[in-house]
Amino acid sequence: MNYSLRMCLILLSSFVYASFAANPRTPIDVPFGRNYVPTWAYDHIKYLNGGSEILLNLDKSTGTGFQSKGSYLFGHFSMFIKMVPGDSAGTVTAFYLSSQTAEHDEIDFEFLGNRTGQPYILQTNVFTGGKGDREQRIYLWFDPTQAYHRYSVLWNMFQIVFFVDDIPIRVFKNTNQLGGKYPFNQPMKIYNSLWNADDWATRGGLEKTDWSKAPFIASYKGFHIDGCEASVNAKFCDTQGKRWWDQPEFHDLDVAQWQRLRWVRQKYTIYNYCNDRKRYPQVPLECTRDRDV
Ligand SMILES: *[C@@H]1O[C@H](CO)[C@@H](O)[C@H](O)[C@H]1NC(C)=O
């Protein structure tokens, strides 16, 4: 290979790498089997196009789910999901990270189904050391049953950000140094599942799952994981501080992202534990850090 061609290839590949490295939201399509395995009820998962897309089925006998092969300490994780269309009341579709330890850490997206034409609710939560109770609930600005949308988590030593497509819908800041709690030393796996939760999901359990509409089907693609792989017991990660999500631009939201988050809070938020003075007479510490003022 001559010199100029080689330089050109090097430049090109470093450009491709740099543009990905700087942008956690670059769409990444990988087949199911690269990063994931089924968790339970294997026969309720259908594989399309060689596993580039899968369908989870929920019927009266069971729901189903899948989990990442690896455990990760920090990184960027995303899933394209199309929620159960039509009557999905009583069903919950979840995409979450969990350490599954005795005092577990967890980062949750939970999509609560509804009657045909009624809006889904997206509930998010963060558990630290076995304690959750940090629910936020929003309506989405689109119908999540009509098309695929990308749901992502960015997790580093500074913040956890929940994204819907490119919009940050929640940020959870690390307040460890102020005495707060933050998940930072327990690797997590990524879990996805579809199950029946008609004891609480839709209108607080008032709407029951209509089994005459089964099977309920949620569709998945993307299967993107870009994290620091660690064994379940590892308390740190080899490359900590060196990966793209550790870099200064990911330590906080930028101005445009704060604006978008404010838009979600003003227009789409149903419930935010940060503002629930009955439940938390004192503002939880992490809530005092989650705005741009
Ligand atoms: C379902 O629809 C009802 C009526 O529009 C609404 O109050 C509720 O928030 C919706 N979502 C869920 C998950 O209950």
The ligand as an SDF file (V2000), in Angstrom:
LIG
                    3D

 14 14  0  0  0  0  0  0  0  0999 V2000
  -53.8480    5.4950   31.1530 C   0  0  0  0  0  0  0  0  0  0  0  0
  -54.8690    6.3670   30.7650 O   0  0  0  0  0  0  0  0  0  0  0  0
  -55.4680    7.0850   31.8310 C   0  0  0  0  0  0  0  0  0  0  0  0
  -56.6440    7.8540   31.2640 C   0  0  0  0  0  0  0  0  0  0  0  0
  -56.2330    8.6720   30.1940 O   0  0  0  0  0  0  0  0  0  0  0  0
  -54.4320    7.9670   32.4920 C   0  0  0  0  0  0  0  0  0  0  0  0
  -54.9870    8.6130   33.6200 O   0  0  0  0  0  0  0  0  0  0  0  0
  -53.2180    7.1320   32.9310 C   0  0  0  0  0  0  0  0  0  0  0  0
  -52.2010    7.9790   33.4120 O   0  0  0  0  0  0  0  0  0  0  0  0
  -52.7030    6.3450   31.7420 C   0  0  0  0  0  0  0  0  0  0  0  0
  -51.4980    5.5410   31.9820 N   0  0  0  0  0  0  0  0  0  0  0  0
  -51.4040    4.5530   32.8690 C   0  0  0  0  0  0  0  0  0  0  0  0
  -50.1710    3.7410   32.8170 C   0  0  0  0  0  0  0  0  0  0  0  0
  -52.2350    4.3090   33.7040 O   0  0  0  0  0  0  0  0  0  0  0  0
  1  2  1  0
  1 10  1  0
  2  3  1  0
  3  4  1  0
  3  6  1  0
  4  5  1  0
  6  7  1  0
  6  8  1  0
  8  9  1  0
  8 10  1  0
 10 11  1  0
 11 12  1  0
 12 13  1  0
 12 14  2  0
M  END
$$$$
